[in-house]
Amino acid sequence: MITLPLIAIVTLLGYFFNKQIRKNSTIIYILIAVISIIATFFRKVPVFTPFYKSFLGLAIFYVVMMIGVLDKKKALYKKLFSIRAELSIIGFIVLTPHAIFYIVDKFIYSGTYELIGLLTYIIFIPLFITSFKKVRAKFRFYNWKKIQNFAYIAYLLLFVHLIISASLKINLVLYIVLFVPYIIYKPIHYFKDESAFYKKVKENYKLKEK
């Protein structure tokens, strides 16, 4: 249940400190990376549990995911959307100790691993790389968006991974409550609020290609 308060904390930090996060993003990336490296080697220390158990990574990516269905006219959307790329980068860094733990400890030492979780992490890699502004600048928006759309596959696989890996019934219920409404509503939101915009983007891309 630690996931819920972490989601609330990430949301509040993003809402009230979005400008500071955007301005100091590089420093934050380095700091989070250092903490994640320490968490990888000292995962038995209780304070690092949210890292290697992926509770914090899940909370961050959940907020990133939900930004896509928020009302674009509301302040919450505007403030969180302004740092969506930064949150995605931080989320991937924070998630990495969890991935390393399962790849190294489970696969190398015991020969077992959860394939869906591994596949989810692999899909997140190009999304992580193309979230950096300097990398994104090398792409035309349409091509960049095509890469980023793989996030929806990652979210679905993440949900499946969580359901398969849930050791407690309360966690299973929590994941269903968190993800199923999004899975149902996202297509509705797309056709209602986004399809016209992306259709125009696609048309403009094709015109420039001629």
N, C-alpha and C positions, 0 to 999 in steps of 0.2 A: 504493500500500500504506500510505500515511500514515493512511488511514481507520481501520485496525485499532488502532494505538496511540492515536489520538484517541478511539475508542470506549472503550478501556480507561481513559484519563485521565478522561473524562467520568463513567464509572461509578464510579471510585474517588473522585473529588471529590464526587459525589452521595452516595456511601455514607458517607464520613467527615465531610463538611461540610454535610449536609442541613439541619441546624438553622441554621447560619450563612447558608446560601443563602436559606432561607425568611425569616429575620429581616432580612437586608440586601438583599432582592430589588430594591427600588426603586433603590438605589445601584448594584447590579450591572447592572440594565437600562440605566441612564444611561451607565455606564462602557462596556458592550458596544456601545451605540448610538454613542458617540463613536468607539470603535475602528473600528466598521463604516463610519462616515462617512469616516474617514481612509483606510480600506482601499479605499473606492470611488474615491477620487481618486488614491491612490498604490498601485495594484494591482501595479505593476511591482516594488515593493519586496518581496523574497522573503519577509519575515516575514508579509506579508498574503496570501500565496498560499492558505492554508487558508480565508480568507474569500471571496475572489472566485472561487476554484475550487470553493467549497462543500464542501470536505472536512470542515471543522468543523461546518457546518450539518447535513451528512449524518450525522455521528457523533452529534450531539445528538438528532436526530429518530429515529435508529435506537434509541438508548437509550430514548427516550420510547415508541417502538413496542413494544419488547421488554418493557417494564414490564407491558404488558397480558397477557402470557402467563406471567409468573413465578408461582411458588407463593406465594399470599397469606399463608401461615403463616411464610415465611422472612423473616429480617431484611433481606435485600437488597431484597425487594419493598416492605416497609414503609417503609424509608428512602428509596428512590427514588420510590415512589408519593407520598410526602408532599411532594415537590417536582416532581411531574410537570407541573403547570401552569407553574411557574417555568421549567423546562427547555424547555417548548414555546414560551414567550415568548422566551427567550434564543435558541433555535434559529431562530425566525423572523427575529429581528433580525440574527443572524449570516448567515442565508441571503440577506438582501436585497441585499448588494453583488453577489452572483452573479446575482441576477435583474436588477438594474439594468444590469450589464455586458452581459447578453444582450439585454435590451430596447432599450437605447440603442445599443450598438455593433453588434449583429447586425441588429436590425430597422430602426432609423432610418438607420444609415449604409450597411448593405449590403443591407437588405431581406429578410434571412433570419433565421429563428429556429426553435427547436424547440418546436412547439406543445404537446406533452405536458408539457414542463417548465414552460412558461408557465401552462398550465391547473392544474398541481399547485400552483404558487405562488398563483394566484388562490383556489384552494380553501382554502389555508392562511390566507388573510386573515381570514375570519370565525372560524376556529378560534383564531387569535392574539388577536383582539379579545375573544372570549368566555372566554379563559383568565384574564383579569384578574378578581380576586375581586370588585371593585365592579360589574363588568359581569355576572358570573355571578350575583350576588345578586339581580339584577333578573328572573331566569328561575326558573321552577319546574324542579326537577331533570330531570323527564321531557323538557321542551322543550329544556333546555340539552343534555341527552345526545343528543337527535336531531340537534342541530347538530354536536356533537362526533363523532358517528358518521361524518361525512363524512371524518374522518381516515383511515378504512380505504380509501376511494376514493383519497385523496391518496397513501397508502403504495403502493398498487398502481400508480398512475400514476408515482410516483417511481421505482419499480423499472423500469418500462418506459422511462422517460426515461434512467435510468442505462445500461440495456442498449443503447439506441439510441446514446447518446453515448459509450460506452466506446471509447477509442482504442487501448487495449492489451488483449491477450487475457487477461493476468493480472488486470486490473480486471474484465473481463467475468466471469471465473470467480469472483472475489471477491464480486461483486454477487449472483450466483446462489447462492453458498454462504450469504450473509448473509440473503437475502430468501426464497428458496424454502421452507426449513424453516418460517419464520414463516407464509407463505401457506398451507401445508398444515396446520400445527398450530392456527392461530388458530380456525378453525371448530370443531375438536374441543374445544378449550379452552372455547369459548363454550358449547356444548351441555352440556359436562361440569360447568363451574364457574360459569357466569354466567347462563344462560338463565332459571333459576328466579327469581333475584333481579330481573332486568329484567321478567319476566312479572308479578311482584308489584308492581313500580313502576308498570307500565302499568295494572294493575287499580286501584291506589290513585288514579292520575291520573283515570281514567274515573269513579270514584266521586265524586271531588271536583268533577268537571265537571257532575255531575247536579244 
